[in-house]
């Protein structure tokens, strides 16, 4: 899951309970933490808080449905961009640099394509200044634009 400015993390845990997940910042970020007990109490007492939580969960549901659609029906460019973000955000390099340690063949397998076609997508992303390729990894130069690519909202 990728978040944008103003997004909230952890709301589903209020209802569903703990889950084994982590968070990785891929850009400079700030965090405001609210106790789950405090938020749960507020939601039970104030319908406006409950409604805000319901709206948030609905937005997340729609985002997950959109991502599922991209995975199933999105262009190869969208699938490659999404997979690169997932791989790179799981392990950030020193100095905050994002890089996915993946071969073109592994990326092709994950995106449901062949290496030669994925190589063309990577070349296009490299030409656009979104990624750089090295022998052992793909470096993400512009995570915001790569995210836009994964959502199909980038201007091409």
Residue, then its C-alpha position, 0 to 999 in steps of 0.5 A: x500500500x502506498x500513502x500520500x500526504x494526509x493519509x492515515x495508517x492503521x485504522x483497520x487495526x481498530x476493528x480487525x485487531x493487530x496485523x503483522x505489517x510494517x511501514x517504510x517511508x520512501x520520501x521525507x515524512x512526518x507522523x502524528x500518532x494517536x492512541x488506538x484506545x483514544x481513537x476508539x473511545x472517540x469513535x464510540x462517543x462521537x458519530x462524526x469520528x465514526x463517520x470519518x473512519x467509515x469514509x476512510x475505510x471506504x476510500x481504502x477499499x476503493x483504492x484496493x479494488x483499483x490496485x487489484x484491477x491494475x494487477x489483473x487488467x492494467x497495462x504492463x507499464x502499470x504492473x511493472x511500476x507497481x511491482x518496482x515500488x513494492x520491491x523498493x519500498x520494502x527495503x530502503x537503501x542508505x541515504x533514503x534511496x529506493x532500489x529494487x534488487x530484481x532482474x528483468x526476468x524476475x520482473x517479467x515473471x511478476x508482471x506476467x510478461x516476457x523479459x524483452x517487453x519488460x526491458x522496453x518498459x524499463x527503457x521508457x521509464x529510464x528515458x523519462x528520468x523515473x528510474x536508473x538501471x544498474x547491473x544488480x538493481x533498479x534505482x527509483x529516481x522519482x517515486x511520485x512519478x513511478x506511483x503515478x505510472x502504477x496508477x495509470x495517471x501519469x502523463x505519457 
